[in-house]
Amino acid sequence: MNTTTDQPRKAAKTATPTRLDPEPWTSAKDHEGRHAIARGRGIPRRLAVSVMVDLDAEQSEWLRNEARRTGIDYHDIIKNLLNRERAERL
């Protein structure tokens, strides 16, 4: 019997896990001492469509410049363009 091969096997069997798998709370006692963290505004967003767009160099430059000029982020600039286009077509 080789003791060097037995050592890791015994250590693995006796080692306690450092991170337990999460388990659902089943009783009021499970959440004692814990605090709920609010996320968001309490109003679920109605996300109908999500789009990823690849812009060419000129479009990217225009978008960056527009964001700097207006102080509006890329997403809101694109949304404003869509809203403006919709309003013109109505």
Secondary structure, 3 states (H helix, E strand, C coil): CCHHHHHHHHHHHHCCCCCCCCCCCCCHHHHCCCCCCCCCCCCCCCCCCCCCCCCCHHHHHHHHHHHHHHCCCHHHHHHHHHHHHHHHHC
